[in-house]
Amino acid sequence: MNLSVLRTSRIVRKTFSAVSSPLLGRLRSLEGIHAGEECYIFGDGASVKNYDLRMFSDRPGIAVGVFPKHVDAGKCQIRYWILPEPMFFWPAIRRGPYSSRAARRRFQNFFSPEDMIARPVVPILNVTNFPVGLRRGARYVFEKFPSNRHSIFGRSDIDYFAGSVNASLSLALYLGFRRAYLVGFDYTHLPPVAGHWYEFGRGVEQSFENYNQHFFSWIQNHIEVVSVVPHEQNAIIPSVTYENLVGCLPSYRENNHLLPPLDLETLSLWDDYAIYPPSGN
């Protein structure tokens, strides 16, 4: 199946959803399981380099992307890891933004739930990856969350899985959390910053406006969302400084202190990542 067909054909999507309903139903056991609690959502923004992750051990966490590979990720209470990308683990036909198909496959293996997370962290995967992304205990999503309690996930104008911030916050809402602290979601900062903690440097300031405004306007009606910032600065949503939240000052570490060399090498296979210092630095 072509990914573009899956995304654009309503008939294909409805058919796929119906066929995979037994797998999608596995998520129901988690609905509302954290009712009234607070959580951290750990992203991959460059601001993570400023934080001592031991300070985020007091609340359960949801992780996205590469975050579970952080050398100190085990010091947090990560309970869930969500990778919403459809057909991510399917065999590569084209090399895409990689040097070769073999490099692409190595990158896919890097994200394998068996290697990315330790038990009892629950992986939440797009159902289109079954059974390639199979892991015991995994839960699966497609376009919506299965729900018997309410219909807030029935909005046709909201893409609950459009990127890591939508997927992780939607999951936090589904799990019942009343407040979520975003750690490492630097597009919510003002100015917004592009770049990742596993790349070299502090990120690059951006100038775009109204980042994800429609989604944030919706989600904040149902769950309190607070962005953690490394120092006093504005944000597009309510924010709190790292110091005010955890009681200690930020301390910067470069990416080579946060990931082993082999992992850095694997991530460098993606052409858009600046994993190593520019030559001459």
C-alpha positions in Angstrom: 0.0 0.0 0.0 1.3 3.5 -0.9 1.5 5.9 2.1 -0.1 8.7 0.1 -3.1 6.6 -0.8 -3.6 5.7 2.9 -3.5 9.4 3.8 -5.8 10.7 1.1 -8.3 7.9 0.4 -11.2 8.0 2.9 -12.5 4.6 1.7 -9.0 3.0 2.2 -8.7 4.6 5.7 -12.2 3.4 6.8 -11.5 -0.1 5.5 -8.2 -0.2 7.2 -9.7 1.0 10.4 -12.4 -1.6 10.3 -10.0 -4.5 9.6 -7.6 -3.5 12.3 -10.3 -2.8 15.0 -9.2 -5.7 17.2 -5.8 -4.3 17.5 -7.0 -0.7 18.0 -9.3 -1.9 20.8 -6.3 -2.9 22.9 -5.9 0.8 23.8 -9.2 0.9 25.7 -7.6 -0.6 28.8 -5.6 2.6 29.2 -8.4 5.1 28.8 -8.6 7.3 31.8 -6.1 5.3 33.8 -4.3 8.4 35.0 -7.4 10.4 35.8 -6.6 13.6 37.7 -2.8 13.1 37.6 0.0 15.3 36.1 2.6 14.2 33.7 5.7 15.2 31.8 5.8 14.8 28.0 9.4 14.5 26.8 10.3 15.8 23.4 13.5 16.0 21.4 14.1 19.8 21.3 17.5 21.2 21.9 16.4 22.7 25.3 16.6 19.2 26.8 20.4 19.7 26.9 19.9 22.2 29.7 18.0 19.8 32.0 19.0 17.3 34.6 16.5 14.5 33.9 16.6 13.4 37.6 14.5 16.5 38.3 11.6 15.0 36.3 11.2 11.8 38.2 8.2 12.9 40.3 5.6 12.5 37.7 4.8 9.8 35.1 6.1 10.6 31.6 5.2 10.2 28.0 8.2 10.1 25.6 8.4 10.7 21.9 11.0 10.3 19.2 14.6 9.6 20.3 14.2 10.7 23.9 14.3 7.1 25.4 17.8 6.8 24.1 19.0 9.8 26.2 21.7 8.4 28.7 19.6 9.7 31.6 16.1 8.7 30.3 16.0 5.9 32.9 16.0 8.4 35.7 12.5 9.6 34.6 9.3 7.8 35.1 8.7 7.1 31.4 5.5 5.0 31.2 4.7 5.4 27.5 6.5 6.0 24.2 4.4 7.1 21.2 5.6 6.8 17.5 2.5 7.8 15.4 4.2 7.7 12.0 2.3 5.4 9.7 4.2 2.5 7.9 7.4 3.7 9.6 8.9 0.2 9.9 7.9 -1.1 6.4 10.7 -2.3 4.2 12.3 0.6 2.4 11.7 0.8 -1.3 13.5 4.1 -1.7 16.4 5.4 0.2 14.6 8.7 1.0 16.8 11.3 2.9 19.5 8.6 3.6 22.7 7.6 1.8 21.3 4.2 0.9 18.4 1.8 1.6 20.7 0.0 4.0 21.2 3.2 5.9 17.5 3.7 6.0 16.9 0.2 7.4 19.5 0.8 10.0 17.7 4.0 11.0 14.4 2.1 11.2 16.0 -0.6 13.4 17.2 2.2 15.7 13.6 3.0 16.4 12.5 -0.6 16.9 10.5 -0.8 20.1 12.6 -3.7 21.3 15.7 -1.5 21.2 14.2 1.9 21.9 12.5 1.3 25.2 12.8 -1.0 28.2 9.9 -2.8 29.8 7.5 -1.9 31.3 7.3 1.2 29.1 4.3 0.8 26.8 4.9 1.6 23.1 2.0 3.3 21.3 2.4 2.7 17.5 0.5 3.4 14.4 -1.4 0.2 13.5 -0.1 0.3 9.9 3.2 -0.9 11.4 1.7 -4.2 12.5 3.2 -6.7 12.5 6.6 -5.2 11.5 6.7 -3.1 14.6 5.3 -5.9 16.8 6.2 -5.9 20.4 4.5 -7.6 23.3 2.3 -5.2 25.2 2.2 -2.6 22.4 -0.9 -0.6 21.8 -2.0 0.8 18.4 -3.6 3.9 17.1 -4.8 5.0 13.7 -6.9 8.2 13.2 -8.8 8.4 16.5 -8.8 7.0 20.0 -11.3 4.2 20.8 -13.6 5.7 23.5 -16.7 4.7 25.3 -16.7 7.6 27.7 -16.9 10.7 25.6 -16.7 12.0 22.0 -14.0 14.6 22.3 -11.9 12.6 19.9 -14.5 12.7 17.2 -13.5 16.1 15.8 -12.9 15.9 12.1 -11.0 19.2 12.0 -8.3 17.9 14.5 -5.4 15.7 13.5 -4.6 13.9 16.7 -1.5 12.3 15.4 0.0 15.1 13.2 3.5 15.1 14.7 4.8 14.3 18.1 3.3 17.2 20.0 -0.3 16.4 18.8 0.1 12.7 19.3 1.6 12.9 22.8 -0.8 15.5 24.1 -3.8 13.7 22.7 -2.5 10.5 24.4 -2.1 12.4 27.7 -5.7 13.5 27.4 -6.9 10.0 26.6 -5.0 8.6 29.6 -6.8 11.1 31.8 -4.1 13.4 32.9 -5.3 16.9 34.0 -2.0 18.7 33.4 0.9 18.0 31.1 4.4 19.7 31.2 6.0 19.8 27.8 9.8 19.2 28.1 11.8 19.8 24.9 9.0 21.1 22.6 10.9 24.2 21.6 8.5 25.3 18.8 6.3 26.4 21.7 9.0 28.8 22.9 9.2 32.4 21.8 11.3 32.7 19.8 10.7 29.1 18.6 13.9 27.0 18.1 14.6 24.3 15.6 17.0 21.5 16.4 17.3 18.5 18.6 19.2 17.5 21.8 21.0 14.8 19.9 22.2 17.3 17.3 25.3 19.6 17.9 24.6 23.0 19.2 21.8 24.9 20.9 19.4 25.0 18.0 18.4 27.7 15.6 15.9 30.4 16.3 12.9 30.5 13.9 10.6 33.3 12.9 7.3 31.5 12.1 4.1 32.5 13.9 1.0 30.8 15.1 2.6 27.4 15.5 -0.1 24.7 15.8 -2.6 27.3 17.0 -5.7 25.4 16.1 -4.7 22.2 17.9 -3.5 24.1 21.0 -6.8 26.1 21.2 -8.7 22.8 21.2 -6.5 20.7 23.5 -6.3 23.4 26.2 -10.1 23.2 26.7 -9.5 19.6 28.0 -6.1 19.5 29.6 -3.8 22.1 31.1 -0.7 22.3 29.0 2.5 24.0 30.3 5.7 24.5 28.4 9.0 24.1 30.3 11.5 26.8 29.2 15.2 26.9 30.1 15.1 30.6 31.2 12.7 33.5 31.5 11.1 33.9 28.1 7.7 33.9 26.5 5.9 31.0 25.0 2.8 30.5 22.8 1.2 28.6 25.7 1.5 29.0 29.5 5.1 28.3 30.5 7.3 27.8 33.6 11.0 28.0 33.8 13.0 24.9 34.6 14.4 26.6 37.8 10.9 27.5 39.1 9.6 24.1 38.3 12.3 21.9 39.8 14.3 24.3 42.0 17.7 24.2 40.4 19.5 26.1 37.6 19.9 24.6 34.1 23.3 23.2 33.1 24.1 22.7 29.4 25.6 19.5 28.1 26.5 18.8 24.5 25.1 15.9 22.5 28.1 13.7 22.7 27.5 13.6 26.5 23.9 12.5 26.0 24.2 9.7 23.5 26.9 7.0 22.8 29.0 7.4 19.7 27.2 4.5 17.8 23.8 6.1 18.3 25.2 9.5 17.1 26.6 7.7 14.0 23.2 6.1 13.3 21.4 9.4 13.6 23.9 11.1 11.3 22.5 8.8 8.5 19.6 11.3 8.2 20.8 14.0 5.9 19.0 16.8 7.7 20.5 16.1 11.1 23.6 18.1 12.1 25.0 15.6 14.5 28.7 16.6 14.5 30.3 20.0 14.8 31.0 21.9 11.5 34.4 21.1 10.2 37.0 23.4 11.7 35.2 23.7 15.0 
